[in-house]
Amino acid sequence: SQFYKVHPEKPTPETLVVFAIDYPELHQITIKALTEWIERNAAPLTEANERINIRSRLTPRPLLSSGPEHHGPAAAIIPYRSHLGDFEITAWDGVTTRIIYDSVIITITSILSVSLCLAGFLLFSYHQRTTRLARQRVSFVNQVSHELGTPLTNLNLNLELTKDFFDSNPTESKQRLEIVTEELTRLSRLVTNVLTFSQKERDTLKLHREPCLPAQMISSVVDSFRPALDRLNFEIQIDLPDTPPLLLDPDALSQITTNLISNVEKYASTGKTLRVSLVYQNELLTVIISDHGPGILKSQESRIFEPFRRLSQHTTEGVSGVGLGLAIAHELTRKMNGTLELLPSTKGAHFQLTLPATPAP
């Protein structure tokens, strides 16, 4: 029973036919026949170094293999049915697939890919920066409109009150006129900063050197703030020794010191102290403006000279301004080939302005 299988058939009621099949012998006969078939009919395939497998559905292993070993999908699969059984002929061609990389093409492709990625990143950064500047400028216009409206409202109010008290209370009228003067000065500072920033944006900001006396100019700026600082109970300390006439842009120097002292008035009122000092040595003019206010956080020091940049909400709460003062002061200093820096301090903010200044001929 291991080698034979019996297949009974009953062609007629009176006849019983039994077939005994010797499968090992049949397998050998089949292989012999297939070998003769391959030698006769598949000689061109064998000579072309192609591989052929013949399988039977009755056995898991190939009945016959010819040619070198090949891997991957077959080039042809042919079913074959005969009186000996059902078979499957599988053939692989002699084509060998090999991938070759061209180093020049790979290099050029890599460079193009990196360039495209870099260009995309730059375009994205430019878009982000442009969008941010657009939002800042819209905010700037809104803030300037508000800042212009506040002093104009105060001017109208105090002028009306001055007119009412002009005859009945001259002292009150004088005080109201002083407030009007302060508001006009404040309005003038704002307009000057806006015009300077506009010139910087259009790259039309030009400076003009001429003989001037820095001590007198800075003292005049301090005096313009004195009424407001006195109302806030500031202690004003100035150390402005006389210097010979120096070649500087007087308007730029005045605007720089004005913006620095304006920040003291806005942000350092809790410190109640303003100190302004001047030193002229080796054709360098050094001005230090310091206060005893809350100072500037370390995390914000690197960005205080950016336009539209204001300090944390905790510091600036209830304080007016558009965030241009330090940016304009820094740009004017750069135009005069000088430096404006925030000095390390344990209390308050200390700004040092250094300008090259040759004596006037």
Secondary structure, 3 states (H helix, E strand, C coil): CCCEEEEEEEEECCEEEEEEEEHHHHHHHHHHHHHHHHHHHCHHHHHCCCEEEEEECCCCCCCEEECCCCCCCCCEEEEEEECCEEEEEEEECCCCCCCCCCHHHHHHHHHHHHHHHHHHHHHHHHHHHHHHHHHHHHHHHHHHHHHHHHHHHHHHHHHHHHHHHCCCCHHHHHHHHHHHHHHHHHHHHHHHHHHHHHHHHCCCCCCCCEEECHHHHHHHHHHHHHHHHHHCCCEEEEECCCCCCEEECHHHHHHHHHHHHHHHHHHCCCCCEEEEEEEEECCEEEEEEEECCCCCCHHHHHHCCCCCCCCCHHHHCCCCCCCCHHHHHHHHHHHCCCEEEEECCCCCCEEEEEEECCECC
